[in-house]
Amino acid sequence: MTFITGEDAAIDGMTCLQRFMIEKYEPEDNAEACSATGGAVVRADANKDWRGVAVGFGHTPAKMPGELFTFTGVDRDGMGHKSTANGAIVDSVRIFCKSQQSKFFFYQIAFSANGALNAGSYSVSDAASPNPVPSIQKNISIADAAQTGILEWDFEIVAKNAKPVWPAELLGWPNRAKGNIDATLTWVQGFNDPSVLQTLGAFANYKLYVTETLFWELQWAKMRKLPIDYPIADSDGQTDWIAAKECQAHYSGWLGGVQGYIKKPAGTNVWPI
């Protein structure tokens, strides 16, 4: 197993990446013993695999789950690492709105091998000048009703990509195919009146605002998790808000025979394509 990490990365048009990490490994061990090995095992070349994660600033990653891209990165020692063309596939993206900490919008993108990853004299360049977007005052609407007391939220889209295969022509590197799309919205909501909370099991349209007018949109999502914490006072006797911590709604592509969708803030579909 080999870990590669660095401060510079380039991923097909993405800008303002913060860091990346790559793990290279052999998924299967071919240790065998026979009458000629004298009581020990013997190993030979095995198939290889790699996976990675990158963190960047922004609210809309340039690549979505199931999409292919060419990874290029430079590690701390100045060594470049580059995949073959379209040699990586996105497994998931997760967008974070941490308005209580006055954070910029940021995201995490996880990806896996769809071909080889090679070391060499590769260089990287960012797609544009940095222009991160602050997440303060960015709300959620449910069934077109603006919510109150939203403290933070994050939104994850996942492609349940197919298990890898190792075709002979890829010389020991894997190939992966796009999987089904799923998504989860998680948020923390402060409230003084429990009536503002959603009904467990209810389906609704969800909008996640990234500017005053632009938003991620899910049609439909089901309220599946409503754990409630009831703090009465802290150690100094100061009363807190009641908070519903880590509420979750899970995406459903269909409801009652009607097809839903996931839309980016620009209005284009993540699903259906």
N, C-alpha and C positions, 0 to 999 in steps of 0.2 A: 504494500500500500504506500502510495506517495501523495503528499499534500503539497499543493502549489497555491500560493497566495500573493497578492500584489495590490498596489495602489492604482495602477493604470489598467484599463480594460476598454475594449471596443466591441460592441455588439450591434451590428447592422443598424445604424441610425440612432441608437440610444445615446443620450447625452447626460452628463453630470452623474456618471457612475461613481460610487464611493470606494467600494472594495469588491474583490472577488475571491473565491476559494474553489480550487479544483481538487478532486480526489481521484487518483488512478489506482486501479486494483484488478486482481484476477478473481472473478466471481466463483470459479470452480477450481478445486485442488485435484490434480490427477495423480496423487501418490498411489503407487501400486507396489505390491510385493509378489515374488514368485520363487520357484525353487532355485533360481540362479542368483537371487539377491542376497543370499547369506543371512536371512533373518532381518534385513532392513528394507525400507521402502526406497523406491526410485521415482524421481520426478523429471518431467520434460517440459517443453514449451506449452503454455496454456492460453486459452482465449483471454482477451483483455477487455476492460470496460473503464469508463470514467463518468463522473457526474460533477456538477458544480452549482454554485449559488453566487449571485451578485446582488449588491445593494446599491440603489441609486436614488437621486432626488427627482421628484415629479409625481404626478397623479395618474399618468397614462403611459405605461411602458410601451415601447415600440413593437414588441413581440408579445403575442398572446399564447396561452397554452395550446399545445399541439402544433404550433408553427415551427418550421425549421430555420436555422440561422448558422452563420459561420462565426465561431468564437475566436477572438484574438485577445491575448493578454500578455503583459510583461510582469514578471515576478520581481521580488525585492532585490534579487541579485542582477537584474537587468536582462535575464534570459526571456526570450519570447516563446509563446505557446500558441499554436494555431490549429484549429480543426480543419479537416477537409471541407470542401464547399458543402454547405448545408449539413455539416457534420455534427450538429447538436439539435435537440428537440426540447421545446419548453414543456416542463411538467406542470408548473404552477406559477402564478403571480399573486402577490399579496400587497395591497395598497393600504398605507397607514395614515390616519388623520389623528394626530396627537395634539389637539388644540389646547388642552390644559397646560402643556409644557411649551406652548408657542413654537412647536416644531414646524419645519417645512414638511409638506407632503413628501413621503418617501415610499419606496417599494422594494420588495425582495422578489427576485426571479430565480426559480430553481430549474435546472435543465439536466439532461442526460445525453450520453453519447448516441450519435447516429452515424458513426464513422470514427476514423482515427483522430488522435490528438498528438501533434508532433512538436518537439522543441527545436528552436532555431533562431536565426537573426530576424525576428519579426518585430515590427514597430506598430504602435497604436496611435490613433488621433481621435479626439472627441468629435461628436457630430456637430456641435454648436457651442456658443458661449453659454456659461451657466446662467440660468434664470429660474431658480427654484421658487415654488409657490407656497406662501404661508398657509397653514391649515386653520388658523383662528377663525371663529365665527362660521364654520362650515357645518351645516345642519343635515339632518335626515328628514325626509317626508315619507309617510306611510299612508297609502291610499289617498295621496295628494293633500294630506294634512301635515303641516309642519310640526315637528315634535318639540317638546320643551325639555330642557335639562340634559341635552346630549353632551356628554363630557368628552368622549372620544369614540372613534369607530375604526374598524378595519374590514377589508373586503378581499376575500381570496377566491380566485377562479382556478380550477384544477382540471387538467386533462388526464383521465385515467388511461394513460398510454399503454399500448400492448407490451407484453413481456418481450425482451430482446431475443433476436436470433443472430447467429454468427455465420453468414454466408461465406463460402470458400473464397469468393473474389475480394472480400474485405480483409483478408490476411490476418484473421484473428480479432478484428474489431467488430462491434455489434451494429445491427440495424433495428430501428424501432419505428412502429407505426402509430399514428394519431389515435387517441382513445376518446371516450365519451366525456362531455363537459359537465362539470358540477360547480357549484359556487356556494359560499357561506358568508353571511354578513354578521359581524360581532360588534356589539356596542355596549357602552356603559351609560346609564341614564340616571340622573339624580331627580328626585321628585319628593314632594310633600303630600301629594294626593295620589293614592294607588290607581285611581280611575284613569290616569294618563297612560298607563301601561297597556300593551297589546294583549289580545286574548290568545292563550296558548292553543296552537293548532290552527289558527286562522291564516288564510292565504290573503296576500295583498300585493299591490304594486309598491316598490321601494325606490326612492331616489336618494342618491348620496351626493351632496353638493361639493364641488371642488372650486367653484367660483360662485359669484352671485347668480349666474344664469346657466352654468354648465354643470352636468351631473352624470354619474353612472346611474343606469336604470335597470332594474330587474322586474320582469313581468313573467312569472310570479315568484313569490317566496313564502314559505310556510314558517310561522313562529314555532320553534321547536324547543327553545331553552329559555327559561325565565327564572333563574336563581335570584333570590332577593335577600339582600343583607340589610338588617335594620339596626344601624348604629344609633344608640340613644345619646351618648355623650363620650367625649374622649377623656383622657386622664386628668385634664384640667377642668372638667365639667362643662366644656364648650359643646353645644349641641351641633351635630352635623346634619346634613341632608340625609334623607333615606336614599339609598342607591340600589338600583337593580344592576348587579355586576354581571358582565359577560352575557347579556341577552344574545340570542342567536336566531337568525332566520336562514333557512336553507332553500336554495333555488329549486323550482320545478318548471321544466320546459313546457309542460302541458297542464291545463286545469279544466276539467269538465269538457274535454274534447277541443278546447281552444288553445292554440299554440302561443307560448310566451316568447320572451327574448331577453338577451342581455345586450345593452347598448353602452358604448363608450361615451365619454363626455362630448365628443365631436358628433355623436349621433349615428355612427356606423355600428354594425352588429358585430359582437363577438360570437353570438349564436342567435338564430340560425345563420349560416354562412350562405 
